[in-house]
Structures are given as C-alpha cells and as structure tokens.
Amino acid sequence: MTNDAIADAFSLLSKLMDIHGENSFKAKGYSIAAYNIERLPGELTEMEQAEIFAIKGIGDAIGKKILELNQTGEMKVLKDLIERTPSGVLDMMQIKGLGPKKVATLWKELGIESLGELLYACDENRLTLYKGFGAKTQANIKESIEFVLQNQDRTLYAHIEPYALEVERLVQAKFPDAKTALTGAFRRQMEIIDELEFVTTVPLEELADYLENEGFVLEEAPSGALVARGGRNLPLVWHPAGEDDFGTQLFQTSASEEFLKAWGVIGRASTEEALFENKGVPFIIAARRERAEPSRNAVLQPEDIKGIIHSHSDWSDGAHTLEKMASTAKAQGLEYLVISDHSKSAFYANGLSEERIKAQHEQIAALNERLAPFKIFKSIESDILNDGRLDYSDQVLATFDLVIASVHSNLNMPKEKAMLRVLTAIRNPFTTILGHPTGRLLLSRKGYPVDHLELLDVCAASGVVMELNAHPRRLDMDWRWLEDALARGVLTSIDPDAHAVEGFADTRYGVLVAQKTGVGPKQNLSSFSRAELEAWLAARKSAKGI
C-alpha cells in the first residue's frame, strides 16, 4: 500500500472512532499518525519493521497496524468499525462541512443514515435546531448533497424535470422545422428516471454533430438510436422517426409493455391522436399507459387542488411563520391551509407541547378572523408511538379539526411490527389521515414493509384517509396503491408536507403521479372546497362521536 492509502486508512479510523464515541485520545493519535505518514520521504512498504517503529509519532501500536495493512491490505479494527457503520453515514463523511461530530449528531440524534435522508432534513429546516448547524451551514450541506446526487445514475422526476425540458427546448430551437419530443419514463411521469428519451425527426448525424458541439459526449448506442450524456449523468436516448410515423414512435416509447401488448397492432401515424382515432378509442395520456386497462376517469389537474393539507410553520421545524404560510396560500388562490406542526414526541423537530398547542390555536383564531373567508384548519402531525398510540391524550386530540398520524421514529421494523403499529393508529377515532404510510424516501430509504391491501381495508372500515405525500422524495403512498384505494372507497389526500411556502409547489408532483390512476377531485381530500372539507370533517366527527 502507498503511504497515501495508509494515511487515508488511519484518518478514516480516527473519524469513525469519533463518530462511534470511542476513545478520543486514541482517535487523535490515529489522526496525528495519518498526518505524519503523508509527509514521510520514503514509502513504508520499503522499510524494515524496526525502521517503521522508530519513526517519530508511530510507536508500537500504530506500527503493528501499518504492518497489518502492508501484509493483509486491511486493518481489522477499521474493518469492524466500517461494518458497524451504515453505508450512508460513510457517504455523509464526504460532504463538505460535515466533520465527525456533526455526522455523529445527524446519525445518533436525528436517525439520518443516508444522503437522501439528510437532504430531506435540510428541506424540512431541521438541522438548524441542533447546535453547530446554522442556516448557512445547512444551506451549504444541502448544496453539496444536491451536487453529489445530480451525478448519480438515477434521479427523481422533480430533480431532472428542468434539465429535461431545457434539452428538449434547445433541440427544438436549433431544428425548428423538425419534430422533437420527450418520451419514455419521463413522459409517463414516473417518479424515478434512469434515462431521458426523445423522439425526433432530426437526422441523427446532424443531431450528433450539434450535441457534440454543445459539449455532450456521444456513447455507444443500440442500433438505430443515438445516446449522449451532458451536464447531468443520465444518458439521453434519441429515437429516430419520420414525419409519417412520429406519432407511432412517440406512442411506442411512452407506454408499458403490458399496455402495448393489450393494444395490439399499432399502425403508422404522424400523431398519437390519429392512432387513437384509427383504433376508435378515446385518447389516453401517456401517464396512464401503464396497465392493460387504464382508467377512463377524468384526469386530476393541479388546479383541482383547493387547499394545502399537511404543512409546518416555525412553531415546529418550518421555515416560515404561520401568518406567512396562510397569507401565501391565500394569495395563490387557495381556500384553506391545514397547519399540522409536529407533535411533542418529535423533540428533534421542536414538537408542540400541550401549552404551545393552546397558544397556536389562539393565533389561528386571530388569523382566521383577519383572513376570512380563507381558513386555517387546526391540525397536528401526531407521532405514532412504538405501540401504535398517538402522543397526546384524547382531550388534546379533540381540540384539532383533524389529525395526521405518522411514523417518524424506529422505522427499521419487521412487517408484523409495522402493521400492528400502523393499524392501531388507524383505528384510533381521532386519526383522520395516515401520513406518508411507509416512511420511504425515494432512492434513499425503502421504508417499513406493510401489507397495503390490509391497510386500505382498515382505512375503509375506520373512515381514515390515506395520504399521498407529494414531496418528490416521498410520493408516499405509492401511486400503484391508488386503484386499490378507489375500489375500497378510501379517500387519498395529496399533500405537500410543506416546511416553507415554496413547498406548496410540491403538490403538483403528487398530482402528476395521481394522474397515472383514476383518482379525481371527488376522491382527493385536498380537492375539496373549504365548505366541503368543513362538512366532511363535521360528518366524520359526528359518526365517530367525538
């Protein structure tokens, strides 16, 4: 091993010991050893044992570890620490501004074990609640993580959308007489994107020359296609088409195999609309071309959202005041805001004590008088405890207009434990909405395992709404559950989980995945008008006797 590799091993050992709270004196010694080894004039692999042990700052214990590295290529104590450390925590150590003590805080106190979870915590303004993490530090960490994630080979729809549309616009502007359109998983509004696909009538040789001149790198491509890679790490796949079969190529590349098999012979057409006319069936948007028999219901639109359900203010871990959250929602033409700050068990998010709940309700009453007819509904995102109970008494829960129950802690549960915990919460008469039902973070955390059909059955029996958390890192519940929810009469609620006014816009991403299904305004709680929501809540409370 080179001196640099040996020094890196001791540096990592020092940092991991700090993170795990082990002997700080030893950890500092390994850090000093790393520093000294980097500056040695000769390679340790070329020295005799006695020569190594005689080096200032090395000594017997560190010398033996150097010999171990030279002889085996690894250090047992370091290997053991790495095995005890989640891989995502190791990734966090590479982020600028995160030293061992900060990483230890993030892991041990906030339960963060991946870059995706850390980015989500930054979005929720959660880091600033801890010593050593100011607003500037949080912003710098977020910027560093986003840079790393942008260079991964998979990404979220929301994160790649601006880039995808810009590439499409550039090619359309360069070749205005040709047809070019996004297709593939992006056009089907899938939540995770592995590649960006386009259909184009631009001759591929001309397109290749243009892309190379713009700094794109051409890659080996399947027969008849062009593949390039640009400022983002995703491959850009270009499918050629003629004027007379552009619609055919667009249709074939923006539908699932299951859908295409059910369709049968496609035919040749310049537009997709012509294909549907020739088939004698109503047009089906690309987002719904997943199943053999897609829903024919009207497509939910972003403008069908009438209010913001599930939001956080600076009463807990939000970035903005309750007044700003409400006045911004009103200015955007929305009819109401459901404020659902974190509950008292969420100490990491400045959760509300019973006394603070009372004070917040007083502020809500005053704001409602001033903002009428706009309304702030009193809510809470109540933690589901390990045994399924919510973390307030019935008397406190009764003071809210509605309650969102969510799991935030101890997510590494077996299926049986997760189901018992969540079903108990659903059966609580005060639970109105089950928040982000699996706790997943796309590309970062799988979430706890559940039987979604049983969850939906109990929601139906209990009159509980299943949230579709619209934050692009969550999109939880999975859109693939929505048809099962519709079949059982279970309402969904497309909610942004906004921790700042900018978060309201995330509702759109929930709508985009919901468009893949038959969910319409009547099946989505956040599409209810203020009057409809008030009536629905009153009827529900009456039926529950609360």
N, C-alpha and C positions, 0 to 999 in steps of 0.2 A: 504494500500500500504506500502511496505517496504521503509526504508529510502533510499536505493539504487535506487529504482524506482522513488521516489520523486526527488532525486538529479538528476537523468537522465532527468526527465521532465524539470527541471529548466535549466540544461545545454543545452538541445535542444532548449528551448525557447530563451536563450541568443544567441546561434549561429544563429537561424533563424532571430532574430531581426537584427543582424549584416548583414546578407545576404540581408535582405529587406531594409537596410538603415534606420532603425528606431532608436529611442532614444538610443544613445550609453551609456549614464550614467545608464539608466535602465538595458540595456543589461549586463553591467558589474556587476551591483548589483545582477542580477539573477545568473550570473556565480559564484560570491562570495557565494551566498546562497547555490548553489549546492555543493561547496567545503565544507562549514560548515556543511551541513546536512549529508554528507557522514561520517563525523567524530564525530557525536553525539553518546554518550554512550548508549542512550536509544532510543526505537522506537517512532516516532512521533505519531503513531496511539494509543499509550498507554498513551499519555499526554493530560492534560486538555487544553482548549483553552488559558487560561491565562498563563499557563506554556510554551506553544509554543511561544506566543507573547513576552515572556520575554527572549527568547534565543538571545544571542548576534548575531547581524548580520541578524536577521529575520525581526523584525518590523511588523507594522500593515499590509502593502500592501502584503508583501510576506506571512505573517501568514495567511491572508484570502485565498490566493491561495493554501496554504497547506491544509487548512480545505476543500476547494473546491475539491481538489484531493482525500482527505480521504473520503468525503461524496459521490462524484459522479464518481470517478475514472478517471476524466479528468479535464483539465484546459481550459476554453473557449478561452482565448487569444492564447494559444498554438494550440488548435484545429483550430482556424481561420487561423493562420499562415501556418499550415500544409496544409490546403485546398487551400491556395494561392500559394503553392509551388509544382511544378511538382515532381512526384514521383522519377524521375531520378535524380533530384537535391538532393533529400534526400539521394539517393544511393551514390552520389558523396561525401557526407559528411563522408561516411565510409571509403573513400580511404585515406591511409596513405599519409601525406604530403599536404593534402588539408584542410586548415583552412577556416573559413567563408569568409574572404576577397578574397581568391583565388577562392572559389566557386562562390562568387558574380561576380567576373570578368568573369569567364567562362560562367555563365548564362546570365548576363546582357550585356556583351560586345561581346562575341562570339556567343551567342544564343544557347549554348550547354545545352541540357536538359536530357541527358541520358549517361550512361557509354559507350555505343556503340559509340555515337557521340564524346565523349571525347577521346576514343581510336583512332577513325578516325582522330581527330585533332592532336593527337600525331604522328600518321603515316604521316600526312602532315607537320610535323615540325612547327605547327602553334603556339604552346604555347610559344615558345622561343621569339616570337615577343612582348610579354607582360611583363611588369615589375613584377619581382618576380618569373618568370618562366625561369630558366636557363636550359641548355641542360641536366644537371644531374637531376634536378627536374622533367623535362619532362620524362626522361628515368625511373625514379623511379615510377612516376604515371602510366606510361604505363605498367610496370611490375606488379604493384598492381592490375590494372584493368584486365590484362590478367589472373592473378591468380583467381580473382573472377569469370570471365566469363568461365574459364575452368571448374568450378564446377557447372555450370548451367545444367539443364536437356535437353537443346537443344544447338546445336552448328553449326558452319559453316563448310562446306566441307573442306575448306582450313585449318581450325584450327585442325580438327580431323584427317586429312589425315596421318600425320606422325605416330600418335598413332595407327591408324587402320592397317597400313602396318606393324608396328612393332609387333603387336599382331599376325597377320597372319604369319609373319616370325618365331616368337617364336614357335608357334604350329607346323608349318611345319618342323622346325628343330628338335623338340622333337619327332615327329612322321613322320619320312621321308618316310616310306612305305605307309602312308595313304595319302588321298587327302583332302586338306582344302583350301577353297577359300572364299574371301569376297563376299557378295551378298547384296541384299536389296537396300535401297535408296542410299547407298554409291556406289554400283556398277553401279547404274543408273545415277550417277553423279548429284544427286540433290543438290541444293545449301544449304539446311538446313537438318541436320541429327539429328534424335531423338533417334536412336539406331543403333548399329553396328551389322549386321547379318553375319553369316558364315554358309557355308555348309561343313560338314566334314564326313569322313568315320571312324574317330577315335571313338571307343566305348565311349558313353557318360560317363560311370562310370570312365573309365580311364582318360578321359579329365577332369572330375570334380576333381579327385584326383590331377592331375597335376596343374590345375588352383588354387586350394586351397593352394597347396604347394608354389605357386608363389605369394601368397598374395591376390588373387582375392577372393571376397566374393560371395558365391552362393546365389541365390534368388529363390523364388517360381517361377516356370516356367509353361507355358502351356503344356498340355500333349504331350509327345514325343519330347520335346526340353529341352535345358539347358540354364539357364540365369545366368550370372555372372557380377560382377561390379569390376573394377580395379582402376587404378590411375586416371582415368577420371570419371566423374559422369554418363556417358552414360551406359545403360545396353548393355551387349554383349550377343546376342542371337545366340545359336548354333543349327542348324537344322541337324539331323542325316541323313545319306544316305548310301546306299550300293554301291559297285563298279559298279553294273549293272544299277543303277538309279541315279548316281551322277549328270549326265547331266540334268536329269529330274528335280531333286530338285533345281539345280542351276538356271534352266530356270524359274521354277515356282516362285522362291523367288526374281527374278530380273526382273519382268515385272509388269506393272499396271494391275488392274482388267479389264480395258477396252481392253487392248491388249490381255490378256488371254482369255477373252470371245470371241473375234473375231477369235482367233487361233483355239478354239475348243478342241477336244481330243488331249492330248499331247503325250501319249505313254511313253514307257520306253526306256531309252538310257543312256549309260555311259558318253557321251559327248553331249554338246549342238549342235555341228556341225552335229552329227548324226541325231538329231531331225529335223534340217532344211533339211538335205538330204532326210530323210524319207518323209518330207512334200513336197519336190520338190520346195523349195523356197530359194533364196539367203540368206546368213547369215545376221542377223540384230543384231548390237551391243546392249548391254543392255541399253545404254543411250537412244536409240531410241525406246525402248519398252514402250512408254507412250500412244500412240494413236492407235486406231484400225487399221489405215492405215498409218504406219510411212513412212517417206521419203525414197526413194531408191537412192537419190543422193549420190555422193562420200562424204566421211566423211572428214570435215575440220581437219587438223592436226596442231599442234603447229609450225611445220617448215614451214607452209604456210604463216606465218606472216613475211612480208618483212621489216617492219619498225615500229617505235614507234610513234603513234599518240596520242596526249594529254599527255604532260609531263610538269613538273615545275622545274625550276632551282632556285638558290639562288637570282636571280633577283626578285622573289616574295617570296614564302614560301617553296621553295625546299631546300633540304639539301646540294646539290652539285652544283658546277659551271656548266655553260653551256658547257664549254670545256670538263669537265669530263663526263657529260651526253652524249655528242656526241661521244667522243672517246671510251667510254664503249660500246655504241650501235654499233659502227663500229667494235670494237674488237669481238663482239658477232656475227658478220657476217650479221648484218642488213644493209640495204641500205640507210636508212634515219631516221631522228628524226624530228618530228613536235614539236617545242617548243611552248608551249601555257601557258605562265605565266598568273597570274591573272590580271584583268583589274583594273582601278583606283577606281571603287566603292568598291572593295574588300580591303578596308583600313586595315582590320584585317589580311590580307594575304600579306601586303606590295605590293599592286597592282600597276601597272605601270602607271605613268603619261605620257603625250604625249612626254615630253622631254626624259624620260627614255626609251620609245619605240624607239625613234630615235637612242639613244646610243646602245641599244641592237641590233638593225638592223645593225649597223656598226660592232659590234663584230661578228654577224652572217656572214656577208660578208667576214670578215677576216678569220674566221674559215673554211668557205666553200672553200676558196682558198687552205688552207692547208690540208684539209681532203678529198678533191676530189679523187674519184668520189662520196664518201659519201656526202650527202647533209642535211643541216639543213633547214627545211621549216619554214618561219616566220608565226607565228600564235599568237593568244591570246585567253584566255578563258574569253570572254566578259560577264559580268553580265547582265542578263535580268532584267531590272528595273520593278517596280510595274506596269507600263503601257505597258510593252512589248517592250519598246525601248531598244537598246543596249547603252552602256555607253560611246561611242565615236562618234564623227562626222563621216559622210560618207568619208570625206577626210582622216581621220586617218584609218578607217577600210579598205580603198582601198590600204593601204600600206602593208597589210598582204597577204600572199599566200592563207590562209584560216582562217576562223573564227569559233571557237566553242562557241556557245551561251548556257549559263547555268543559272539556277535559284539557287542562294545561300542564299537569304535572304527572310524573311517573307513567310516561307513555309506553315504556317497554313492558307491555303486558301480554300474557298469553290470551288467546281468543276467549277462553271461558271467563277469565277475569274481566276482560274488556266488556264483554256482553253483559255480565252481571252488573257491572258498574254503570254502564250507559243505560241499560233497560230500567234500572232502579230510578235513575234520574228522569227518564221519560215518563215514568208512572207517577212522578211527583205532580200533584194537581197544579202546582204553581209554575211548572215548566211550560213555557209557551213555544219556544223554538229550541231545537237541538243544534248548537253551534258547531261548525266545521266537524262533521261527525266522525272522521277518522284521525284528525290531527295531523294529516300528511302535509309535507312541504315538497312540492314537485321538484325532482332532481336532487333532493336533499334528504328527505326523511319519508319513509314508507307510510308511517302512521300505524296505529294499532289495528290488529286484524278484527274484523266483525263479520257477522252474517247479515248482509244488508237487507235481505228479504225479511228476516225476523225483526230487525229494527223498524222497517217500514210497517210491518203488521202491528207492532206495538204502538207506533206513532198513530196509525189509523184508529186503533182502539182507544187511545188516550187523547186524541184530538191535538197532537203535537205537530208542529211544522218542522220540516227538515230543511236546514239552511243549505243553500249553495253559496258558500263563502266565495266572493268574487275576486278576492285578492289573487293576482295572477300566479302567485307561488302556491296558493292553496287550491282553488277551484274544487272545493270540497263541501257537498258531496260530489262524487264523480258523476258526470253527465250521463254515464251509462246506466245509472240507477233511476233516471227520471221517468222513463216509461213505466217502470215497476211502481214508482210513486203515484203516477197518474192512474194506473189500474186499480190502486187501492184508495184513491181519493185523498191522498196525502198532499197537502199544500207544500210547495217549496217557498223559500224566501231568498231572493238574490240580493245579497248584502255585501257592501264593500269592505266591512271591517275597517273603516277609515280611522286613521290616527292623526289626520290632518285634513284640511279642506281639499287638498289636492287628491286625497284618496277617494273622494266621491266618484272620480272618473273611472275607478276600477270596476264600478258596477257594469260598465259596458262589456268587460271581459266575461263576466258571469252570463250576460245576455247572449254573447256570441256562442258560448258552449251550449246554452239552453236552446238556441236556435237549431241545434242538431236533433232536437226532440220535439214532441208535440206540446210542450208547455206554452200556455198562452197567458194573457193577463188575468184570467179568472183563476188560474192555478198558481199564481205567484203573489205572495202576500205584499211585496213591495210595489206591486202594480195596483193595489187597492188605493182608492182615493182616501183622503183623510176621513170623510164621513163613513165610507165603507169599512175602514180599519177600526174606527171607533165602535161601529155597530157589531163588527165581528168579535172584537175583544169583549164587549159587554155581554154578547150572547154566550161566549165561551165561559166567562166568569160565572154567569148565571147557571149554566149547565154544570159547572164544577162546584157550585155552592160556595164560591169564595168572593 
